[in-house]
Amino acid sequence: MTDPVYETDAPVLVETQNGVCWLTMNRPRYGNAQNSQMTYALDAAITAANADDTVKVIVLRGGGKNFSGGHDIGTPGRDAHVSFKRVSNWYDHVGRPGAEMQFAREMEVYLGMCRRWREGPKPMIASIHGACIAGGLMLAWVCDLIIATEDAHFADPVLHMGFPGVEYFAHAFELPPRIARELVLLGEPLSATRAHSLGMVNKIVSKEHLESETARIAARILAMPNFGLALARQAFNNTEDLQGKRAAMDMAFGLHHLAHAHNSLTAEDNIAGLSGRDMAQINRKDKI
């Protein structure tokens, strides 16, 4: 495989103002597709924000036209075959045979990192405009609140690749059961209005007011005591896990990787031979 060609050395921009750490995904040319360079940069930034006593709230947003188009499956910066300094106890995926390579990598950069971010002590707000597709949902779903613009839309189209949903399988906890099935089985996007009516989105605003409204909501949280915020986040997370969220996610992650292995045996690669361009065309075709 060829070495990745990164279009930026700063895939995540970090700005801290008045107790709020603003994290901006910075691959606008590629719809903020998540390569390992970006996910490791996000992890470092979120870890630093959680350790910074001047920060009480973390905001996650995307630069350019979209929040995130999902995992990187076809840009020049795709780097699934590259070793990074790991943040979990999983060993390096590079050079591992068969399904072990993909399983070890995604335990680290997708499921593992999303869980780390969800379990941190400081509240997180997803500030979303444009597309929030597949892996973009994972980033939004680890956040406590979701603020979206009127043009935002949400989709998990990975069943086209044979997967029963993205790796961080929170679908049935974020949406009513029938709608969660619809999201995966049809692959059609939910509009911001519908997502709000179903309780997945907290508030819809115009695009020009997204930053100011996110800042206003963050300011409300800033008035709360630090330790109380950490305890509240833990209480909600633990309640979801007692309801089966963590166990369900582990089960779905295993099925996801059965699909990867099946694709490797029956198609030209472990994502069923579909490219980033293919998935973009599917998303445009299915957009409602």
C-alpha positions in Angstrom: 0.0 0.0 0.0 1.1 3.5 -0.7 1.8 6.0 2.1 -1.1 8.4 2.9 -1.0 11.9 1.5 -2.4 14.2 4.2 -3.8 17.5 3.0 -3.3 19.1 6.4 -1.1 18.7 9.5 -4.0 19.9 11.6 -7.0 17.6 11.0 -8.6 19.0 14.2 -8.5 22.7 15.2 -8.7 23.5 18.9 -9.8 26.8 20.4 -10.6 27.4 24.1 -12.7 30.4 25.0 -14.4 31.2 28.3 -14.5 27.6 29.6 -15.5 26.1 26.3 -13.2 24.0 24.1 -14.2 24.1 20.5 -13.0 21.2 18.4 -13.4 21.6 14.7 -12.8 18.7 12.3 -10.6 20.2 9.6 -10.8 18.1 6.4 -13.5 20.1 4.6 -12.2 19.0 1.2 -13.2 15.5 2.0 -16.3 16.2 4.1 -14.3 15.7 7.3 -13.9 12.0 6.5 -12.4 10.3 9.6 -9.0 8.8 8.9 -6.7 7.7 11.8 -4.9 11.0 11.6 -8.1 12.7 12.6 -9.4 10.2 15.2 -6.1 10.3 17.0 -6.1 14.1 16.9 -9.6 14.1 18.3 -8.6 11.8 21.0 -5.6 13.9 22.0 -7.7 17.1 22.0 -10.6 15.6 24.0 -8.1 14.1 26.5 -6.4 17.5 26.9 -9.7 19.3 27.3 -10.8 16.8 30.0 -7.5 17.4 31.9 -7.7 21.2 31.5 -9.2 22.8 34.6 -10.1 25.9 32.6 -12.5 23.8 30.4 -16.0 22.8 31.5 -17.6 22.0 28.2 -16.4 20.4 24.9 -18.0 21.3 21.6 -17.5 19.1 18.5 -18.2 20.5 15.1 -17.1 20.3 11.4 -15.4 22.8 9.2 -16.6 23.4 5.7 -20.0 22.3 4.3 -20.6 19.2 6.5 -20.2 17.9 10.0 -18.7 14.5 8.9 -19.3 12.2 6.0 -18.1 9.2 8.0 -15.0 7.0 8.0 -12.4 7.6 5.3 -12.7 4.8 2.8 -11.1 6.5 -0.2 -9.2 9.8 0.1 -5.5 10.2 -0.4 -5.2 10.5 3.4 -6.7 7.1 4.0 -4.3 5.5 6.5 -5.9 2.3 7.8 -2.6 0.5 7.2 -0.5 2.9 9.2 0.7 2.4 12.8 -0.1 5.1 15.4 0.8 5.3 19.1 -2.1 3.5 20.6 -4.3 4.8 23.4 -5.9 1.5 24.4 -4.5 -1.8 25.5 -5.0 -3.4 22.1 -2.0 -4.3 20.1 -1.1 -2.8 16.8 -3.3 -3.9 13.9 -0.7 -3.4 11.2 0.5 -6.7 9.7 -2.0 -8.9 11.5 -3.6 -11.6 9.3 -7.1 -11.9 8.1 -10.0 -10.4 10.2 -7.6 -9.8 13.1 -6.2 -6.6 11.4 -9.6 -4.9 11.1 -10.9 -6.1 14.4 -7.9 -4.8 16.4 -7.9 -1.5 14.5 -11.5 -0.7 15.1 -11.4 -1.8 18.7 -8.9 1.1 19.0 -9.9 3.9 16.7 -13.7 3.5 16.5 -15.4 1.6 19.3 -12.6 2.2 21.8 -12.1 5.9 21.2 -15.9 6.6 21.1 -16.3 4.9 24.5 -13.4 6.9 25.9 -15.0 10.2 24.8 -18.4 9.2 26.1 -17.0 8.2 29.4 -15.1 11.4 30.0 -16.1 13.7 32.9 -17.0 16.8 30.9 -20.2 17.4 28.9 -19.9 17.4 25.1 -22.1 19.2 22.6 -22.3 18.2 18.9 -22.9 21.3 16.8 -24.0 19.9 13.4 -24.6 21.3 10.0 -24.9 19.5 6.6 -24.2 15.8 6.5 -23.7 13.6 9.5 -23.2 10.2 7.9 -22.3 6.8 9.3 -19.1 7.4 11.3 -20.4 10.9 11.8 -23.2 9.5 13.8 -20.7 7.9 16.2 -19.1 11.3 16.9 -22.5 12.9 17.5 -23.9 10.1 19.6 -21.0 10.2 22.2 -22.1 13.8 22.9 -24.6 14.7 25.6 -26.5 17.3 23.5 -27.0 17.7 19.7 -27.7 21.1 18.2 -28.4 21.0 14.4 -29.1 23.3 11.6 -32.2 23.2 9.5 -30.2 21.7 6.6 -28.6 18.9 8.7 -29.3 15.3 7.9 -28.3 12.0 9.5 -27.8 8.6 7.9 -26.2 5.2 8.3 -26.0 3.7 4.8 -23.4 1.0 5.6 -25.9 -1.9 5.0 -24.9 -1.3 1.4 -21.6 -2.8 2.4 -23.2 -5.7 4.3 -22.8 -4.2 7.8 -25.6 -4.1 10.4 -24.8 -0.5 11.2 -21.7 1.5 12.2 -19.2 0.1 14.8 -20.6 2.3 17.7 -24.0 0.7 17.6 -26.1 3.1 19.6 -29.0 3.2 17.1 -31.6 1.5 19.2 -30.8 3.8 22.2 -30.8 7.0 20.2 -34.0 6.4 18.3 -37.3 4.5 18.8 -36.8 0.8 17.7 -38.8 1.0 14.4 -37.0 4.2 13.4 -33.6 2.7 14.3 -34.4 -0.3 12.0 -35.5 2.1 9.3 -32.3 4.1 9.5 -30.3 0.9 8.8 -32.6 -1.1 6.6 -33.5 1.7 4.2 -30.2 3.7 4.5 -32.2 6.9 3.9 -31.3 10.0 5.8 -33.3 11.6 8.6 -33.8 15.3 8.3 -33.0 17.5 11.2 -36.7 18.2 11.8 -37.5 14.5 12.0 -34.5 13.7 14.2 -35.7 16.5 16.5 -39.2 15.1 16.6 -37.8 11.7 17.6 -35.7 13.1 20.4 -32.2 12.5 18.8 -31.6 16.2 18.3 -32.1 18.7 21.1 -32.6 21.9 19.1 -32.7 23.1 15.5 -31.4 26.5 14.5 -30.6 28.4 11.4 -27.1 28.0 10.0 -26.1 31.5 10.8 -27.1 31.0 14.5 -25.5 27.6 15.0 -22.4 28.9 16.7 -24.1 31.5 18.8 -26.8 29.1 20.0 -24.2 26.4 20.8 -22.3 29.0 22.8 -25.4 30.0 24.6 -26.2 26.5 25.6 -22.6 25.8 26.6 -22.8 28.9 28.8 -25.8 27.5 30.7 -23.7 24.4 31.4 -20.8 26.5 32.6 -22.9 27.7 35.5 -23.1 24.2 36.9 -20.5 22.8 39.4 -17.7 20.8 37.8 -18.1 17.6 39.9 -21.8 17.7 39.6 -21.5 17.7 35.8 -19.1 14.7 35.9 -21.5 12.8 38.2 -24.5 13.6 36.0 -22.7 12.4 32.9 -21.7 9.2 34.7 -25.2 8.6 36.0 -26.8 8.9 32.5 -24.1 6.7 31.0 -24.4 4.0 33.7 -28.2 4.0 33.3 -27.9 3.4 29.6 -25.4 0.6 30.2 -27.7 -1.0 32.8 -30.4 -1.0 30.1 -28.0 -3.0 28.0 -26.3 -0.4 25.8 -22.7 -1.6 26.3 -23.6 -5.3 25.9 -25.7 -4.6 22.8 -22.9 -2.6 21.3 -20.4 -5.4 21.9 -22.7 -7.9 20.2 -23.3 -5.6 17.2 -19.5 -4.9 16.9 -18.9 -8.7 16.6 -21.5 -8.9 13.8 -20.0 -5.9 12.1 -16.7 -7.8 12.0 -18.3 -11.0 10.8 -19.5 -8.8 7.8 -15.9 -7.6 7.3 -14.6 -11.1 7.2 -17.5 -12.2 4.9 -16.7 -9.4 2.5 -13.0 -10.4 2.5 -14.0 -13.9 1.4 -16.7 -13.0 -1.2 -15.7 -9.5 -2.5 -12.5 -7.7 -3.5 -12.0 -6.2 0.0 -13.5 -6.0 3.4 -15.8 -3.1 2.5 -17.5 -5.1 -0.3 -15.6 -3.3 -3.0 -17.4 0.0 -2.5 -15.4 3.3 -2.7 -15.9 6.6 -1.0 -17.3 7.9 -4.3 -19.8 5.0 -4.5 -21.0 5.8 -1.0 -21.3 9.5 -1.8 -23.4 8.7 -4.8 -25.6 6.4 -2.7 -26.1 9.2 -0.2 -27.0 11.7 -2.9 -29.4 9.3 -4.5 -31.1 8.4 -1.2 -31.3 11.9 0.2 -34.8 12.9 1.1 
